[in-house]
Amino acid sequence: MHPNYLNSLVRNQTGKTLREHIQDRLIHEAKSLLVQTDWGINEISDGLGFSGQAAFTSLFKKKALVSPSEFRRNAAVSTHI
């Protein structure tokens, strides 16, 4: 199956590209790691296969609307209330 055809099928069924689904899943995993571990941002970006911390932080900000550090801080505050 050609990648363009697969992407077209996924987009027609879900309204999102395959790339968007993968990115959403990576951000979901990143959020879990930020809340459940004490791993540094660099360790999380490496563990999820990003080329570097800057690429990870950029995508995270784009999808979550906050930086990974802010997300972790906010999660820590909300769980201590």
C-alpha positions, -999 to 999 in steps of 0.1 A, spaced: 0 0 0 14 34 -10 19 58 20 -1 85 2 -31 62 -2 -29 51 34 -28 88 45 -58 95 23 -78 67 38 -70 77 73 -78 114 66 -111 105 49 -122 84 79 -109 106 108 -104 141 94 -67 139 105 -36 128 87 -16 98 98 11 122 109 -13 141 131 -24 108 147 12 99 154 20 133 168 -11 132 191 0 98 204 35 111 211 22 141 230 -1 118 250 28 96 259 49 127 267 23 140 291 21 107 309 59 107 313 60 143 325 34 135 352 45 100 362 83 102 361 111 125 371 128 122 338 142 154 323 128 169 292 158 157 272 153 121 284 117 122 274 124 136 240 151 110 235 128 82 247 101 92 223 125 93 194 128 130 187 159 143 170 165 167 199 149 185 228 141 216 206 121 195 182 102 179 211 95 212 229 83 228 197 58 201 189 47 199 225 40 236 226 22 235 193 -1 206 204 -5 213 242 -3 251 240 23 251 269 59 240 272 67 206 287 80 223 318 49 244 323 28 213 317 47 194 344 44 223 368 7 227 363 2 190 367 21 190 400 0 219 413 -33 203 403 -25 170 419 -16 186 453 -49 204 457 
